Amino acid sequence: MTFDIVISGGRVLDGTGAPPYRADVGIAGDRVAAVGRLDGARAGTVIDAVGRFVAPGFVDCHAHGDAAVFDADVQRAALRQGVTTFVLGQDGLSFAPGSAATVAYVSRYFAAVNGALTDGPLTVAGLLSGYDRAVALNTAYLLPHGTIRYDVMGPSPERAGREELAAMLRHVERGLSEGAVGLSSGLEYLPGRYADADELAALCAPLKGLPYVTHMRAYGERAGVGMTEVAEIAGRSGAAVHVSHLHGPAGVLLPLVEEALGKGVDLTFDTYPYLRGNTILAMLVLPDHVPGADTEAALEMIASDALDEWWPSLSGVWPRVTISHAPGLAWAEGLTLVAAAERAGEEPAAFCRRLLIETRLEAGAVITRPDEGREGEESVRRMLRHPSQTGGSDGIYVGGHPHPRGFGAFARFLGRHVRELGDWTWEQAAVHLSAHPARRFGLADRGLLRRGFAADVVVFDPATVGDLATYPEPRTPAEGVDDVLVSGVRVLAGGELTGATPGRALRPS
């Protein structure tokens, strides 16, 4: 037997949920050619995996690497956690499909989350071709509803008419034909917030088994509002549903999940193992009537006295905000908004207004949730133990001081929630992080370690794998994952990038 690569002596976690077993893995080309005892096999490269687990590469169900994935440091950060695939196009906002004006809008409005990628116009096919074999990990792409709506209706808050809905539907159908793995929405962002269930259900109709992935209209204690709408859209369109970053009190959320499943909704959700969030500052602090999709109008409103009665209502928010991204005011990154205001000699509300104006709404923030503490930690644990859960980092890589989740979430799942707390077994981890998400997004030849499947493979040490990124030092890479293959090519060796870029732009199969 001759292979290109043999991974020898490890314990295989094949993604089926079966207990780990001792086996060698033979790789030929971009495929797994054999799993079993391969004594005497010849190979150009042999990776000694004795004492380590060998698993299918992990799929990050919610990553904001749309522009950042081209950064070698971001690729290293993902691979050092065993992540071999990013699912992009999240929260209803990304770069395709859209005209030059649409791409410019998304690049500006969501700069603190996705960064900026390119000038438009841009099709899904064009975006995917830009990723293909250009980076070290795979990418899959969701059609972003907010981008599509803006391309058809601009910043309008009006209900979509028949012709506008037909134009949006054409975008969806073309995007699916070009390789998108589903449709995403961001119903707290703009312009997605303006869509109703009628619009969303109509756009979900062509998905044919691929998921509708939603940042819901409400979370936390008000998650019932969001989940009711999710069930309505699923019922009317027949679409499978995946809820993004389903965080909040487990006692509220899990009964809602079970209720939806009981109604026949094909529902999954992702969570990350942290208690703080990271988003654009404007979404956190501006009231709904500020037209954030129209930057100039919003900035004029913020600079005027139109919100003078609003700012005092945010006194409880200021201590919870840490500035993650502040172009032109980089000295404030990593400081709480209160500390930055003190350094500037201003009140928090005045400094927040200045931050929004001078960054042209581009500022980003890490936000402490009200339930941070023991109760919040227990909710995280209960949510990830649910069989419908899949792993997602919600990783944001923009700014000098982002949330650590992009650099540590998957390693934290393994080190803390498997090894230390026992929330999953090792074999369950491979299901939640590999097999379930691959199935959810139609990646039929990934997520399992078996003959004929794509050779996305991670080798990790169960005794040392873990996250090192913290809120004070968020860009610290994880440890315990030293060898990773993508499409049969070694992209991480000894914990460092090899320079190979075999990552594929994945399409449903």
C-alpha positions as CSV (number, residue, x, y, z in Angstrom):
1,M,0.0,0.0,0.0
2,T,1.3,3.4,-1.0
3,F,-0.1,6.7,0.2
4,D,0.9,10.4,0.0
5,I,0.6,10.8,3.7
6,V,0.1,8.3,6.6
7,I,-1.0,9.5,10.0
8,S,0.1,6.7,12.2
9,G,-0.5,5.5,15.7
10,G,-3.3,7.9,16.7
11,R,-6.7,7.3,18.2
12,V,-9.4,8.1,15.6
13,L,-12.5,10.1,16.4
14,D,-14.4,9.5,13.1
15,G,-17.3,11.9,13.7
16,T,-20.0,9.3,13.9
17,G,-20.1,9.4,17.7
18,A,-18.3,6.1,18.0
19,P,-15.6,5.8,20.8
20,P,-12.1,6.5,19.7
21,Y,-10.1,3.6,18.3
22,R,-6.5,3.0,17.4
23,A,-6.0,3.3,13.7
24,D,-3.7,4.7,11.0
25,V,-5.1,7.1,8.3
26,G,-3.8,6.9,4.8
27,I,-4.2,9.9,2.5
28,A,-4.0,9.8,-1.3
29,G,-4.5,13.1,-3.2
30,D,-7.2,15.1,-1.5
31,R,-9.1,12.0,-0.1
32,V,-8.9,9.7,2.8
33,A,-7.9,6.4,1.2
34,A,-7.8,4.1,4.2
35,V,-8.5,4.0,8.0
36,G,-7.2,1.0,9.8
37,R,-4.0,-0.8,10.6
38,L,-1.6,0.2,7.8
39,D,1.5,-1.7,8.9
40,G,4.1,-1.7,6.2
41,A,2.4,1.0,4.2
42,R,4.7,3.4,2.3
43,A,4.1,7.1,2.2
44,G,5.9,10.3,1.2
45,T,5.1,11.8,4.6
46,V,4.4,10.1,7.9
47,I,2.9,12.0,10.8
48,D,3.4,10.3,14.1
49,A,0.1,10.7,16.0
50,V,0.9,8.4,19.0
51,G,-0.8,9.8,22.1
52,R,-2.9,12.1,20.0
53,F,-6.4,12.1,18.6
54,V,-7.0,12.2,14.8
55,A,-10.4,13.8,13.9
56,P,-12.2,15.3,10.9
57,G,-11.5,19.0,10.5
58,F,-13.8,21.2,12.5
59,V,-16.4,23.4,10.7
60,D,-16.8,26.9,12.3
61,C,-20.5,27.5,11.7
62,H,-20.3,31.2,12.3
63,A,-17.2,33.0,11.4
64,H,-16.7,36.6,10.3
65,G,-13.6,35.9,8.2
66,D,-15.1,37.3,5.0
67,A,-12.1,39.6,4.5
68,A,-9.8,38.5,7.3
69,V,-9.4,34.9,6.0
70,F,-6.7,36.1,3.6
71,D,-4.6,37.1,6.7
72,A,-2.0,34.5,7.6
73,D,-2.4,35.2,11.3
74,V,-6.2,34.5,11.0
75,Q,-5.5,31.2,9.2
76,R,-3.0,30.2,11.8
77,A,-5.5,31.1,14.6
78,A,-8.2,28.9,13.0
79,L,-5.9,26.0,12.2
80,R,-4.3,26.0,15.7
81,Q,-7.9,25.2,16.9
82,G,-8.4,22.4,14.3
83,V,-10.8,24.6,12.3
84,T,-10.5,23.7,8.6
85,T,-13.7,25.4,7.3
86,F,-15.2,28.8,7.8
87,V,-18.9,29.4,7.0
88,L,-19.0,33.0,5.9
89,G,-21.8,35.4,4.9
90,Q,-23.2,35.6,8.4
91,D,-25.8,37.9,9.9
92,G,-27.3,38.9,6.6
93,L,-24.3,41.1,5.6
94,S,-21.4,40.3,3.3
95,F,-19.9,41.3,0.0
96,A,-22.0,39.4,-2.6
97,P,-24.2,39.6,-4.5
98,G,-24.1,43.3,-5.0
99,S,-23.4,46.4,-7.1
100,A,-20.5,48.7,-6.3
101,A,-22.8,50.8,-4.1
102,T,-24.0,47.7,-2.2
103,V,-20.4,46.4,-1.6
104,A,-19.4,49.9,-0.4
105,Y,-22.3,50.0,2.0
106,V,-21.6,46.7,3.5
107,S,-17.9,47.5,3.8
108,R,-18.7,50.7,5.6
109,Y,-21.6,49.5,7.8
110,F,-20.2,46.2,8.9
111,A,-16.5,47.2,8.8
112,A,-16.0,46.4,12.5
113,V,-17.2,42.9,11.9
114,N,-16.3,41.7,8.4
115,G,-13.8,44.4,7.4
116,A,-13.6,45.4,3.7
117,L,-12.9,43.0,0.9
118,T,-13.0,44.5,-2.6
119,D,-14.8,47.0,-4.8
120,G,-18.0,45.9,-6.4
121,P,-19.9,44.8,-8.3
122,L,-19.4,41.3,-7.0
123,T,-21.3,38.0,-7.7
124,V,-21.3,34.9,-5.4
125,A,-19.3,33.1,-8.1
126,G,-16.7,35.8,-8.2
127,L,-16.4,35.9,-4.4
128,L,-16.0,32.1,-4.2
129,S,-13.4,32.1,-6.9
130,G,-11.4,34.6,-4.9
131,Y,-11.3,32.3,-1.9
132,D,-10.6,29.1,-3.8
133,R,-7.0,27.8,-3.3
134,A,-6.0,31.3,-2.1
135,V,-6.0,30.5,1.6
136,A,-5.1,27.6,3.9
137,L,-8.6,26.6,5.0
138,N,-11.9,26.0,3.3
139,T,-14.7,28.6,2.9
140,A,-18.4,28.1,2.5
141,Y,-20.8,31.1,1.9
142,L,-24.3,32.0,2.9
143,L,-26.3,34.4,0.8
144,P,-26.7,37.5,3.0
145,H,-30.3,38.8,3.1
146,G,-29.4,42.3,4.2
147,T,-27.0,42.7,1.3
148,I,-29.6,41.5,-1.2
149,R,-32.2,43.8,0.3
150,Y,-29.9,46.8,0.1
151,D,-29.0,45.9,-3.5
152,V,-32.7,46.0,-4.5
153,M,-34.1,48.6,-2.1
154,G,-31.2,50.6,-0.7
155,P,-31.6,51.8,2.9
156,S,-35.4,51.9,2.6
157,P,-37.3,50.8,5.7
158,E,-40.4,50.1,3.6
159,R,-42.1,46.8,3.1
160,A,-40.9,45.0,0.0
161,G,-43.3,45.2,-2.9
162,R,-44.0,42.5,-5.4
163,E,-41.4,43.6,-7.9
164,E,-38.8,44.2,-5.2
165,L,-39.4,40.7,-3.8
166,A,-39.1,39.2,-7.2
167,A,-35.8,40.9,-7.7
168,M,-34.5,39.7,-4.3
169,L,-35.7,36.2,-5.2
170,R,-33.7,36.3,-8.4
171,H,-30.6,37.1,-6.4
172,V,-31.2,34.1,-4.1
173,E,-31.8,31.7,-7.0
174,R,-28.7,32.8,-8.8
175,G,-26.6,32.8,-5.6
176,L,-27.7,29.2,-4.9
177,S,-26.8,28.2,-8.4
178,E,-23.4,29.6,-8.0
179,G,-22.6,27.6,-4.8
180,A,-24.1,29.3,-1.7
181,V,-24.8,26.9,1.2
182,G,-27.9,28.7,2.5
183,L,-29.4,32.1,3.3
184,S,-28.5,34.2,6.3
185,S,-30.4,37.1,8.0
186,G,-29.4,39.7,10.6
187,L,-32.7,41.0,12.0
188,E,-31.1,43.4,14.5
189,Y,-28.9,44.9,11.8
190,L,-29.7,47.2,8.9
191,P,-31.4,46.9,6.5
192,G,-32.3,43.3,7.5
193,R,-34.3,44.7,10.5
194,Y,-36.9,46.1,8.1
195,A,-37.8,42.7,6.6
196,D,-41.0,40.9,7.8
197,A,-41.7,37.2,8.0
198,D,-43.5,37.3,4.6
199,E,-40.3,38.6,2.9
200,L,-38.0,36.1,4.6
201,A,-40.3,33.1,4.0
202,A,-40.5,33.9,0.3
203,L,-36.7,34.1,0.0
204,C,-36.3,30.8,1.9
205,A,-38.5,28.9,-0.5
206,P,-35.7,28.0,-3.0
207,L,-33.4,26.6,-0.4
208,K,-34.4,23.0,-0.9
209,G,-32.9,21.5,2.3
210,L,-30.1,24.1,2.7
211,P,-30.5,26.2,5.9
212,Y,-32.0,29.6,6.7
213,V,-29.4,30.9,9.1
214,T,-30.6,33.7,11.3
215,H,-29.4,36.3,13.8
216,M,-32.8,36.5,15.3
217,R,-34.8,39.7,16.0
218,A,-34.5,39.2,19.7
219,Y,-32.3,37.2,22.1
220,G,-31.9,36.7,25.9
221,E,-35.1,37.1,27.9
222,R,-36.9,38.2,24.7
223,A,-35.8,35.2,22.6
224,G,-39.4,33.9,22.4
225,V,-40.1,36.8,20.0
226,G,-37.2,35.6,17.7
227,M,-38.0,31.9,17.9
228,T,-41.7,32.5,17.2
229,E,-40.7,34.2,13.9
230,V,-38.2,31.4,13.2
231,A,-40.9,28.8,13.5
232,E,-43.3,30.9,11.3
233,I,-40.7,31.3,8.5
234,A,-39.8,27.6,8.7
235,G,-43.4,26.5,8.6
236,R,-44.3,28.7,5.6
237,S,-41.2,28.0,3.5
238,G,-40.4,24.4,4.6
239,A,-36.8,25.5,5.1
240,A,-34.4,24.0,7.6
241,V,-33.3,26.6,10.2
242,H,-30.1,27.3,12.0
243,V,-30.1,29.9,14.7
244,S,-26.9,31.9,15.1
245,H,-25.1,32.3,18.5
246,L,-28.1,31.2,20.6
247,H,-27.0,32.7,23.9
248,G,-28.9,33.7,27.0
249,P,-30.6,32.0,29.9
250,A,-30.8,28.2,29.1
251,G,-34.0,28.0,31.1
252,V,-35.6,30.4,28.6
253,L,-33.9,29.1,25.4
254,L,-34.0,25.3,25.7
255,P,-37.8,25.1,26.1
256,L,-38.1,27.3,23.0
257,V,-35.8,25.0,21.1
258,E,-37.8,21.9,22.2
259,E,-41.1,23.6,21.3
260,A,-39.8,24.3,17.7
261,L,-38.5,20.8,17.3
262,G,-41.9,19.5,18.6
263,K,-43.6,21.4,15.8
264,G,-41.5,19.6,13.2
265,V,-39.0,22.5,12.6
266,D,-35.6,21.1,11.4
267,L,-33.7,23.2,13.8
268,T,-30.0,23.5,14.8
269,F,-28.1,26.3,16.5
270,D,-24.6,27.3,17.2
271,T,-23.0,28.6,20.4
272,Y,-19.6,29.8,21.5
273,P,-18.2,29.2,25.0
274,Y,-17.9,32.7,26.3
275,L,-20.2,35.1,28.1
276,R,-19.4,38.4,26.2
277,G,-20.5,39.5,22.8
278,N,-18.8,41.5,20.1
279,T,-20.6,43.7,17.5
280,I,-20.8,47.2,16.0
281,L,-21.1,50.0,18.6
282,A,-24.0,51.6,16.7
283,M,-26.2,48.6,17.1
284,L,-25.6,48.6,20.9
285,V,-26.3,52.3,21.5
286,L,-28.5,53.8,18.9
287,P,-32.3,53.7,19.0
288,D,-34.3,52.0,16.2
289,H,-35.4,55.3,14.7
290,V,-31.9,56.3,13.8
291,P,-31.5,55.4,10.1
292,G,-28.2,53.6,10.5
293,A,-28.4,52.2,6.9
294,D,-28.1,55.8,5.7
295,T,-24.7,56.9,7.2
296,E,-24.9,60.6,6.5
297,A,-28.5,60.9,7.9
298,A,-27.5,58.9,11.0
299,L,-24.4,61.0,11.6
300,E,-26.3,64.2,11.2
301,M,-28.8,63.0,13.8
302,I,-26.1,61.9,16.2
303,A,-24.4,65.3,16.0
304,S,-27.6,67.2,16.6
305,D,-29.7,67.4,19.7
306,A,-32.2,64.9,18.4
307,L,-31.0,62.2,20.8
308,D,-30.4,64.3,23.9
309,E,-33.1,62.5,25.8
310,W,-31.8,59.1,24.7
311,W,-28.2,59.2,25.9
312,P,-29.0,59.3,29.6
313,S,-31.0,56.0,29.3
314,L,-27.7,54.3,28.5
315,S,-26.0,54.9,31.8
316,G,-26.1,51.2,32.6
317,V,-24.6,50.3,29.2
318,W,-21.4,52.3,29.4
319,P,-19.6,50.1,32.0
320,R,-20.3,47.0,30.0
321,V,-18.7,48.2,26.8
322,T,-15.0,47.7,25.8
323,I,-13.8,49.3,22.6
324,S,-12.5,46.7,20.1
325,H,-12.2,48.7,16.9
326,A,-11.8,52.5,16.6
327,P,-10.1,53.7,13.4
328,G,-8.5,57.0,14.0
329,L,-8.8,56.6,17.8
330,A,-6.7,53.4,18.2
331,W,-5.5,54.6,21.6
332,A,-9.0,53.7,22.9
333,E,-9.0,50.1,21.7
334,G,-9.0,47.7,24.7
335,L,-10.3,50.3,27.1
336,T,-13.8,50.3,28.5
337,L,-15.9,53.1,27.2
338,V,-15.9,54.6,30.7
339,A,-12.1,54.5,30.9
340,A,-11.6,55.9,27.4
341,A,-14.0,58.8,28.2
342,E,-12.1,59.5,31.4
343,R,-8.8,59.6,29.5
344,A,-10.4,62.0,27.0
345,G,-11.8,64.2,29.7
346,E,-15.4,63.6,28.6
347,E,-18.6,62.1,29.9
348,P,-19.3,58.6,28.5
349,A,-22.2,59.7,26.4
350,A,-20.2,62.6,24.9
351,F,-17.3,60.3,24.1
352,C,-19.6,57.7,22.6
353,R,-21.1,60.3,20.3
354,R,-17.6,61.4,19.3
355,L,-16.5,57.8,18.7
356,L,-19.5,57.2,16.4
357,I,-19.0,60.4,14.5
358,E,-15.2,60.2,14.1
359,T,-15.2,56.6,13.0
360,R,-18.3,57.2,10.8
361,L,-20.2,54.4,12.7
362,E,-17.3,52.0,12.1
363,A,-16.5,51.5,15.8
364,G,-16.7,48.0,17.3
365,A,-17.3,46.9,20.9
366,V,-17.0,43.9,23.2
367,I,-20.1,43.9,25.4
368,T,-20.6,42.2,28.8
369,R,-23.9,40.3,29.0
370,P,-26.1,41.0,32.1
371,D,-26.0,37.3,33.1
372,E,-22.1,37.1,33.2
373,G,-21.2,34.9,36.2
374,R,-22.0,31.5,37.4
375,E,-25.6,31.5,36.0
376,G,-24.3,32.5,32.6
377,E,-21.6,29.9,32.6
378,E,-24.1,27.2,33.5
379,S,-26.4,28.4,30.6
380,V,-23.4,28.1,28.2
381,R,-22.8,24.5,29.4
382,R,-26.5,23.5,29.1
383,M,-26.8,25.0,25.6
384,L,-23.8,23.2,24.2
385,R,-24.9,19.8,25.6
386,H,-28.1,19.9,23.5
387,P,-28.0,17.5,20.6
388,S,-29.0,20.3,18.1
389,Q,-25.9,22.4,19.0
390,T,-23.0,23.0,16.7
391,G,-19.8,24.8,17.3
392,G,-19.4,28.4,16.1
393,S,-16.9,31.0,17.2
394,D,-18.7,34.1,15.9
395,G,-15.0,35.1,15.4
396,I,-14.3,38.7,14.6
397,Y,-10.7,39.6,13.6
398,V,-11.1,43.3,12.9
399,G,-9.6,45.9,15.2
400,G,-6.8,46.0,17.7
401,H,-8.7,44.4,20.5
402,P,-11.3,41.9,19.3
403,H,-13.1,39.3,21.3
404,P,-10.9,36.3,22.0
405,R,-13.4,33.8,20.6
406,G,-12.0,33.9,17.1
407,F,-8.6,32.8,18.5
408,G,-9.8,30.3,21.1
409,A,-13.4,29.1,20.9
410,F,-12.8,25.6,19.4
411,A,-9.8,25.0,21.6
412,R,-11.9,26.1,24.6
413,F,-14.6,23.6,23.6
414,L,-12.0,20.8,23.7
415,G,-9.8,21.9,26.7
416,R,-12.4,23.2,29.0
417,H,-15.7,21.7,28.1
418,V,-14.4,18.2,27.2
419,R,-11.3,17.6,29.2
420,E,-12.0,19.7,32.3
421,L,-15.8,19.8,32.7
422,G,-16.9,16.7,30.8
423,D,-19.8,18.5,29.0
424,W,-19.0,16.4,26.0
425,T,-17.0,13.2,25.5
426,W,-14.3,13.4,22.9
427,E,-16.4,11.5,20.4
428,Q,-19.3,13.8,21.0
429,A,-17.0,16.8,20.4
430,A,-16.2,15.4,16.9
431,V,-20.0,15.2,16.2
432,H,-20.8,18.7,17.4
433,L,-17.8,20.3,15.7
434,S,-17.4,18.3,12.5
435,A,-20.2,15.9,11.5
436,H,-23.3,18.0,12.5
437,P,-22.2,21.2,10.9
438,A,-21.0,19.5,7.7
439,R,-24.4,17.9,7.3
440,R,-26.2,21.1,8.1
441,F,-24.5,23.0,5.3
442,G,-24.7,20.3,2.7
443,L,-21.0,19.4,2.8
444,A,-21.6,15.8,2.2
445,D,-18.0,14.7,1.8
446,R,-16.7,16.4,4.9
447,G,-17.3,16.0,8.7
448,L,-16.4,12.3,8.9
449,L,-13.1,10.5,8.9
450,R,-13.8,7.6,6.5
451,R,-12.6,6.3,3.2
452,G,-13.5,8.5,0.2
453,F,-14.2,11.6,2.2
454,A,-12.2,14.8,1.8
455,A,-8.9,14.7,3.7
456,D,-9.6,17.6,6.1
457,V,-7.9,16.2,9.2
458,V,-6.8,17.5,12.6
459,V,-4.3,15.9,14.9
460,F,-4.4,17.1,18.5
461,D,-3.1,16.3,22.0
462,P,-6.0,15.8,24.4
463,A,-3.8,16.5,27.4
464,T,-2.7,20.0,26.2
465,V,-5.3,21.3,23.8
466,G,-6.8,24.6,25.0
467,D,-7.3,28.3,24.5
468,L,-4.8,30.9,25.5
469,A,-6.6,34.0,24.2
470,T,-8.1,36.2,26.9
471,Y,-10.0,39.5,27.0
472,P,-6.8,41.4,27.8
473,E,-4.7,39.4,25.2
474,P,-7.3,38.3,22.6
475,R,-5.0,37.5,19.7
476,T,-3.0,34.7,21.5
477,P,-3.2,31.4,19.4
478,A,-4.4,28.2,21.0
479,E,-2.2,25.2,21.9
480,G,-2.4,21.5,21.5
481,V,-3.1,21.3,17.7
482,D,0.1,21.0,15.8
483,D,-0.8,19.1,12.6
484,V,-3.7,19.9,10.2
485,L,-4.4,18.7,6.7
486,V,-6.8,20.5,4.3
487,S,-7.8,18.6,1.1
488,G,-4.9,16.2,1.8
489,V,-2.3,18.9,2.1
490,R,-0.4,19.6,5.3
491,V,-1.2,23.3,6.1
492,L,-0.1,23.2,9.8
493,A,3.1,21.4,10.9
494,G,4.6,21.8,14.3
495,G,1.9,24.4,15.0
496,E,3.1,26.7,12.2
497,L,1.7,27.4,8.7
498,T,3.5,25.5,5.9
499,G,2.6,28.1,3.3
500,A,0.3,25.8,1.4
501,T,-3.1,27.2,0.3
502,P,-5.2,24.2,-0.7
503,G,-8.4,25.6,0.9
504,R,-11.4,25.1,-1.4
505,A,-14.5,27.3,-1.8
506,L,-17.0,24.6,-0.9
507,R,-20.4,24.2,-2.5
508,P,-23.2,21.9,-1.4
509,S,-22.7,18.3,-2.6
